[in-house]
Amino acid sequence: MNHLVNDRPFSQIPNLRQGVAKGLRKSMQSGDLAANLSFARVTAMHILSEDFLRLELQGDDLARFAEGALHFRLLRQRHADRPAVWPRRGEGGKPLWPDNDAQLVHRVYTGRQVDADRNRITVDIYRHAGGPTSDWALSNPVGERIGLIGPVGGGIPPGGWMLLAGDETAQPAILRMLETLPPETEGEALILAGAPGREGEVVNRTGIRLRWLYRDRGDDLSAAVRAVALPERDDSYLWFAASKSEARDIREYFRTSLGEDRSRCRASGYWG
Ligand SMILES: Cc1cc2nc3c(=O)[nH]c(=O)nc-3n(C[C@H](O)[C@H](O)[C@H](O)COP(=O)(O)OP(=O)(O)OC[C@H]3O[C@@H](n4cnc5c(N)ncnc54)[C@H](O)[C@@H]3O)c2cc1C
């Protein structure tokens, strides 16, 4: 389960006596669904490239995913022929996850585009080897009912000058920011992709310069981040997301080597 979201199965809540846990479990089984849980149907699947596919989701109450945090937890039932299990409403409104994780699969994704008026969300999924969620998405699950918990994680950071850098998993967030940040925003964006192909789709409404890096050319994301000449400005923000180990490395670079304050930088581990 990702560190960005504070949600645990109730069996893992410390100091919860066995009897209390049992009672809680019983009441939760019949209780309300988690407050920030919405449902949607997969209405379309598009292959975008060798590396990416897109799912279109249609729900009834997805407007809140257009505001604040950019991400959500995508929940799906592992076995369509078994009764569905969903998180219930826990203490303080937090989701209480069912113990039966074998049935419910959940991973964090970014709302690539959110149409609040039509209750539609588009999610771009990186096709990585051995990924149950990316394999599921590739199986063309049109018509399937899924859950969305959120919004979760970080939102669009403030900044007049921004460094936005990341790998495939960060690509949807970076592209959404390039579409939605104020047009006067300046900076550098670095996106690591497998190979050239999707550059023409980018809608960049900002003054941020976008540069693509390619794995098949041997480009190194961390080295490229360190090579960016940062301006002396009070309104800059440094944003990075990729594997956990790369994020650790870049967080150290931002905070220790550059001496950036936490309020002006963020390096997140999205996988690994
Ligand atoms: C805030 C946030 C936003 C995210 N947004 C997106 C998004 O919009 N699109 C997107 O595609 N992903 C996104 N991710 C990443 C995604 O949640 C993970 O890649 C997730 O692990 C995929 O789940 P899975 O079921 O396919 O594989 P898992 O069961 O989680 O992992 C199976 C194996 O694949 C490995 N693996 C996972 N991701 C990758 C990868 N990218 N490259 C290589 N190996 C990998 C794991 O380490 C593991 O060994 C986001 C993550 C976070 C935290």
PDBQT file of the ligand as one rigid body, heavy atoms in Angstrom, charges set to zero:
ROOT
HETATM    1  C1  LIG A 301       0.596   9.434  -6.616  1.00  0.00    +0.000 C 
HETATM    2  C2  LIG A 301       0.813   8.347  -7.673  1.00  0.00    +0.000 A 
HETATM    3  C3  LIG A 301       0.327   8.547  -8.959  1.00  0.00    +0.000 A 
HETATM    4  C4  LIG A 301       0.520   7.566  -9.949  1.00  0.00    +0.000 A 
HETATM    5  N1  LIG A 301       0.018   7.778 -11.205  1.00  0.00    +0.000 NA
HETATM    6  C5  LIG A 301       0.194   6.831 -12.167  1.00  0.00    +0.000 A 
HETATM    7  C6  LIG A 301      -0.369   7.003 -13.476  1.00  0.00    +0.000 A 
HETATM    8  O1  LIG A 301      -1.102   7.954 -13.753  1.00  0.00    +0.000 OA
HETATM    9  N2  LIG A 301      -0.107   6.042 -14.416  1.00  0.00    +0.000 N 
HETATM   10  C7  LIG A 301       0.663   4.930 -14.121  1.00  0.00    +0.000 A 
HETATM   11  O2  LIG A 301       0.873   4.098 -15.014  1.00  0.00    +0.000 OA
HETATM   12  N3  LIG A 301       1.174   4.734 -12.887  1.00  0.00    +0.000 NA
HETATM   13  C8  LIG A 301       0.953   5.644 -11.907  1.00  0.00    +0.000 A 
HETATM   14  N4  LIG A 301       1.450   5.435 -10.650  1.00  0.00    +0.000 N 
HETATM   15  C9  LIG A 301       2.281   4.238 -10.409  1.00  0.00    +0.000 C 
HETATM   16  C10 LIG A 301       1.458   2.975 -10.182  1.00  0.00    +0.000 C 
HETATM   17  O3  LIG A 301       0.630   3.129  -9.039  1.00  0.00    +0.000 OA
HETATM   18  C11 LIG A 301       2.444   1.803  -9.950  1.00  0.00    +0.000 C 
HETATM   19  O4  LIG A 301       3.251   1.618 -11.080  1.00  0.00    +0.000 OA
HETATM   20  C12 LIG A 301       1.734   0.515  -9.567  1.00  0.00    +0.000 C 
HETATM   21  O5  LIG A 301       2.670  -0.286  -8.888  1.00  0.00    +0.000 OA
HETATM   22  C13 LIG A 301       1.190  -0.276 -10.752  1.00  0.00    +0.000 C 
HETATM   23  O6  LIG A 301       0.438  -1.367 -10.252  1.00  0.00    +0.000 OA
HETATM   24  P1  LIG A 301       0.451  -2.841 -10.883  1.00  0.00    +0.000 P 
HETATM   25  O7  LIG A 301      -0.674  -3.558 -10.246  1.00  0.00    +0.000 OA
HETATM   26  O8  LIG A 301       0.469  -2.742 -12.384  1.00  0.00    +0.000 OA
HETATM   27  O9  LIG A 301       1.831  -3.468 -10.412  1.00  0.00    +0.000 OA
HETATM   28  P2  LIG A 301       2.271  -3.893  -8.911  1.00  0.00    +0.000 P 
HETATM   29  O10 LIG A 301       1.534  -5.118  -8.452  1.00  0.00    +0.000 OA
HETATM   30  O11 LIG A 301       2.157  -2.705  -8.021  1.00  0.00    +0.000 OA
HETATM   31  O12 LIG A 301       3.786  -4.249  -9.108  1.00  0.00    +0.000 OA
HETATM   32  C14 LIG A 301       4.209  -5.444  -9.785  1.00  0.00    +0.000 C 
HETATM   33  C15 LIG A 301       5.696  -5.328 -10.077  1.00  0.00    +0.000 C 
HETATM   34  O13 LIG A 301       5.892  -4.289 -11.043  1.00  0.00    +0.000 OA
HETATM   35  C16 LIG A 301       6.842  -3.351 -10.567  1.00  0.00    +0.000 C 
HETATM   36  N5  LIG A 301       6.481  -2.015 -11.078  1.00  0.00    +0.000 N 
HETATM   37  C17 LIG A 301       5.465  -1.209 -10.665  1.00  0.00    +0.000 A 
HETATM   38  N6  LIG A 301       5.459  -0.065 -11.381  1.00  0.00    +0.000 NA
HETATM   39  C18 LIG A 301       6.492  -0.163 -12.258  1.00  0.00    +0.000 A 
HETATM   40  C19 LIG A 301       7.012   0.701 -13.255  1.00  0.00    +0.000 A 
HETATM   41  N7  LIG A 301       6.468   1.906 -13.504  1.00  0.00    +0.000 N 
HETATM   42  N8  LIG A 301       8.084   0.299 -13.977  1.00  0.00    +0.000 NA
HETATM   43  C20 LIG A 301       8.651  -0.916 -13.750  1.00  0.00    +0.000 A 
HETATM   44  N9  LIG A 301       8.205  -1.785 -12.810  1.00  0.00    +0.000 NA
HETATM   45  C21 LIG A 301       7.142  -1.404 -12.074  1.00  0.00    +0.000 A 
HETATM   46  C22 LIG A 301       6.743  -3.439  -9.046  1.00  0.00    +0.000 C 
HETATM   47  O14 LIG A 301       7.928  -2.969  -8.430  1.00  0.00    +0.000 OA
HETATM   48  C23 LIG A 301       6.525  -4.927  -8.845  1.00  0.00    +0.000 C 
HETATM   49  O15 LIG A 301       7.743  -5.630  -8.902  1.00  0.00    +0.000 OA
HETATM   50  C24 LIG A 301       1.235   6.386  -9.641  1.00  0.00    +0.000 A 
HETATM   51  C25 LIG A 301       1.694   6.174  -8.325  1.00  0.00    +0.000 A 
HETATM   52  C26 LIG A 301       1.483   7.141  -7.359  1.00  0.00    +0.000 A 
HETATM   53  C27 LIG A 301       1.979   6.887  -5.957  1.00  0.00    +0.000 C 
ENDROOT
TORSDOF 0
